[in-house]
Amino acid sequence: MDINTAFSTPLAFARMSAPETLNAQLRELFLACEAEGPRFANPEPYTHRNDALFESNFTLFDWPHEPIARLRNFCWSTLYGVIGELNQYDTNALQNLHIAHESWFHVTRKGGYFGVHNHPLHSWSGVYCVCQDGDDPESDSGKLTLINPHAMHTMFIDMATHQMKAPFSMGNLPIRLEPGQLVIFPSWLLHEVTPFEPKGDGLRITVAFNARFRMHGIEPQKSPFAA
């Protein structure tokens, strides 16, 4: 008997080597930006959140700060590696794959959360952890939770299905991010951040991005009705 995996969702996990200095620099920069309020805030938020979460505008990886450039390079090199592996692209193909992106940061304080959402008009999304201080690692506090896309799983559950092993299990995937960790996933995948409940004045700071691509020399198909 063969049991195979079908309709899988690719998730990539990476860690930056020795991230402590970079994360300290990012933390200082982001808290200074948060303190200035509207100057750096997202002017058009749409995903449900509360006042305990600050979201920056979506131009972060274009900022002229050396720590931002270091993080951007780490994220892009990891993302291109994922794309190359999954699509079996060689170096030449990857060099012709041109990226457009949105990128931003979150500063989350006690009680902050971010509602269920995905990222239309992009192919890949990622979240990098700067810090997550003071919460119980055994709790659901501040977890990036990826929603199981097979919603019909729960139409009927009995003892023959409810304890299936990974990757066939029916539940969502909650991830407690660790400093220096990067998670990359398809932009269509629904996800949320559960309420952050640290002891004391702990902070959760993350950087996120969305990316879409165009292959040099390959033009998108045009509508026959276009002028």
N, C-alpha and C positions, 0 to 999 in steps of 0.2 A: 504493500500500500504506500502510495506517495501522497504527502500533504504539502501543497505548494502555497506560496504567498502571492496574492493577486491584488491589484489596485493599491499598491503601497504608496506612502507619503514620505519623501526623503527629508530627513532632518540631519543637519551637520552640527557637530560640536567641536570647538577648538579652544585652546587656551594660549594666551600671550605669555611668553617666557618672562619671568621676573617683572610683573606689572606694577609693583608697589610705587615706584617713583612716578611713573606716568599717571597712575590713578590718583595719587596725591595732588598732582598738578591739575588734572581734570576737575577734581573735587573743588579745589580752590577757585578755579575759573568759573565753574558752573554756579557755585554759591554766590559769587560776586555778581554774575549776570541775573540770577534769581532776585537778588536784592534790589536790582534796578527796575523790576516789574515789567511794565508794558514795553519797554525798549527792546527786550529780547524775547518776549512771550509770543506764542503762536496767536496771531490776530484773529484766526477763524477756526477755533476748536469745534469739532463735531462729535467726537466720541465721548460718551458719558463718563464724567469724572467728577471729583469734588475739589474743594479749595485746598485740601492737603496735598495736592499734586500740582506741581508747576511743569508746564510743557513749553519748551522753547519754540522759536520759529524753525522752519524746515530747511535752513541754509547752513547747518553746522559745519559740514565738511568743506565748505568754501571759506571758512574763517581763517585769517592769516596767523594762526597760533601754532607753534611747533608741536605741542602735545596733540592738537587736533590732527595735524598732518601725520604724526606717527600712528595714531589710532586709525585714521582713514586708510593708510597703507596696509595695516594689518587686516582690516576688514575686507578691503578689495582683493588682496592677495589670497585670502582664504576663500572669498566668494568665487573668484575666477578658478581656483583649484576645484571647488565643488562643481562648477559648471563644466569644467574640462573632464572631470571624472564621470559625471552623469551623462554627458553628451558624447563622450569619447572624442573630444576635440584635441588636436595637437596644438603646439605652441603657436604656429602660424595662424590657425583659426582663432585662437584666443586673442592674439594681437589685433585682429581685425574686428573684434567684438567690442563695440563702443558703448559705454555706460552713460545713462542719465539717472539722476538720483534725487531723493529727498533724505534729509538727515536731521536729527534733533536730539535733545536730551530731556530726561525727566528727573526732577528732584521730588521724591515722595517722602512726606513726613507721616507721623502717626495717624492712622485712619485713612490714608490715601489709597485710592484704587483707580483702575481703568477698565471700562466696560468692554463687553464682547464686541469685536470688530475684525475686519480684515483690511487689505490695502489694494483697492481696485487700481487698474491700469499699471500695475507693476508685476514682475515675474518672481522676484526674490526679496525677502525681508530678513532683517537680522537685529538682534539685541545683544549689546555688550554690557557687562556689569562692571561699574566703577566701584560700588560698595553696597553692602546690605548689612547694616550694623544693628545689633541689639535685639534681634527677634529670635524666637525659639526655632532652631532648624527642624524640629519634629512637627511643627505646626504648619498650617496652610498660609501663614503670614507672607504677604508680598510675593507670591509665586506666579511666575509666568505660566499660565495654563493654556495649553494647546487643546482645542476642542476636537473631539473625535469626529472626523468628517462623515463617518458612516452612520448618519442619524437614524437610519432604519433599523440599526442594531437593536434598539430598545423597543421595537414594536411588540416583541414577545420575548420574555426571558424566563427560563426555568433552570433547574439544576444541571441540565445538559449543556448549558451555554454560559452561565454567569461567572464561571471561574476559568475561562479559557486563558491560556498562557499568551504572553506577547509573541508575535505582534497581532494576535487575533482578539485580544481582550477588548471589551466594549467601553471601558471608561475613558475619560479625558487624561491628558498627560500633564501633571503639575510639575514644574521645574523650579527649584530654589536656586537661583543663579549665585555663582561665587565670583568674587573679584577676579578680573582677568579672563572670564569665560565669555565666549561668543557662541550664540545659537543662531543658525541660519535655517529658514524654512520657506516654503512657497507662499507667496503673498496672498493667495486665495484662502489660506487656512485660517479659520476663525480662532481668535485667542483673546485672553483677558489677563489682567493682573489683579489678584485677590487683595483684599484690604491688608495694608501693612500695619502690623501691630507690634512694634518693638517695645522693649522695656526701656523706659526713659525717653531720651531724645534722639534715638537712632535715626539714621537716614538710609534711604534706598536711592541710589543714583544710577541711572542707566543711559546708554546711548542707543538709538535705534536708527535704522535706515530702510528705505525701499529703493529698489533698483529695477530698471528696465533696460533693454539692450537693442542695438541695431548692428547687423553685420555689414561691414564695409563692402560695397559692390553688389549688395542684394537689396533692391528697392522693394518696398511693400507694394502689394497688388493694389491697383487703383480701380475705383468704381467705373464702369463703362458710362455712367451718367455724369462723371465729373467733368467740369469745364476744361 
